[in-house]
Amino acid sequence: MAFEDVQEVAPSYWKPEKIGDNIEGNIYEINDGNYGKQIVLDMGDDENGEIVTTTLPSHKQLQNFIPKLKVGEYIRVELVKILPAKVEGRNDTMIYKVQKDPDRFEEYDEI
C-alpha cells in the first residue's frame, strides 16, 4: 500500500501567539460573531476550486479597524504587542497593525 501526501488546509480561525505573527488575504466578509464583528479572510482556493477562509479573532482592538475596511480589500494583520491583563484571570490585550494593499482588491459575489 502506498501513501500519498495530504495538502494542509488553512486553519478556519487564526490565533496569533507571539509578536510578529501575521496573516494576509482579501476580506471575504465581515460577520457578527459571538463577541462582536469578525473579519473573514479569503486564503485562496482548495483543490476543488472552493474558497478557503480563515476568521480573525474578535479582539476589541482589532474590531476598531473594521469601520475603515471593506469586503474585497487585501489586508495584512500583524500582532505587534501583547499587554498583560490588568485583572487576574482575564486575557492579555493583543495590539495589532493592519495594512491594506489597494492594488490587490478582489470583487466578491453577494454571499
N, C-alpha and C positions, 0 to 999 in steps of 0.2 A: 504494500500500500504506500502511495506517495502523498506527501503533504504539500499543500500549496500555501503561499503567504496570504494573509488576510490584510486588506488595507485598513489602516487606522481611521476611525471616524472622529471628526472634531467633537469635543465634548458639547453637550447640549447646554451647559451652564459654565461660564467662566468664573473661576475663583482664584484671584491673584493671591499669592502667598508672601512674596518678598518684593522689596523695592526694585524697580526695573522690569517687573513682569508686565507684558503688554500684549495687546491683541489688536487686529485691524481687520476691516471689512466694510462693505456697504451696509447702511442701515436698511434692514428689510422691513422692520415695523417697530413701532413704539407701543408697547401694550401696558395695560394696568395689571400689575402683579399683586400678590398678597400684601406687599409692603410699599406700594406706590408704583410709579411708572418705571418701566424697564426697557432698555434698548435691546433689540434682537438684531444680530449681525448675520449677513449672508457670508458663509465661509467657503462658498464655491459649490460645485455640483458633485454629486456622488456618481458612481459608475452607471447609474440608470438615468442620469440627467436631472435628477431631483435636487433642489436647493437644500444644502445642509446649513442649518442655523445654529447659533450659539447665543444664549441670553446672558446679558451682563447683569451684575448684581444690582440690587435696588438700594445701594448705599445713597444716603441723602446727598452727600457731596457730589456724587456722580449724577444724580437726578437734577441738580442745579444747572447742568449743561443742556438739558433737553429742550428748553424753550428756544435755544439758538441752533438746534439741529433739525434736519428734515429727512424724511424717508428718501433713500436713494443716495445720500451723501456718503462718501468714503471717509471713514474716520480711523484714527489710531488712538487707543486709550492706553495710558501707562500709569502704573502705580508709582507715585513719586515720594510718598511719605506715609508713615504709619504713626499715628498719635496714640499713646497708651490711653486706655479707658480711664475716665475721671472717677468713675464709680466701680468698685469691685464687683465682678460678676458680669459686667457689661462688655460688649465687643469693642476692640480698638477702632479708632476712626481712620478710615482709608482716605488718602488725598490723591486725586488723580489729575493728570494733564490730558486734555483732549485736543487733538488736532484734526483738521479736515483737509482733504485734497480735492479742490473743486474740479480738477481735470479728470477725476475718476468717478463722476456721478453715474448712477445706474437707475434707469427708469423701471419701476415695477408695476405690474398689473394690480388692480384692487384685489385684496385678499378676501 
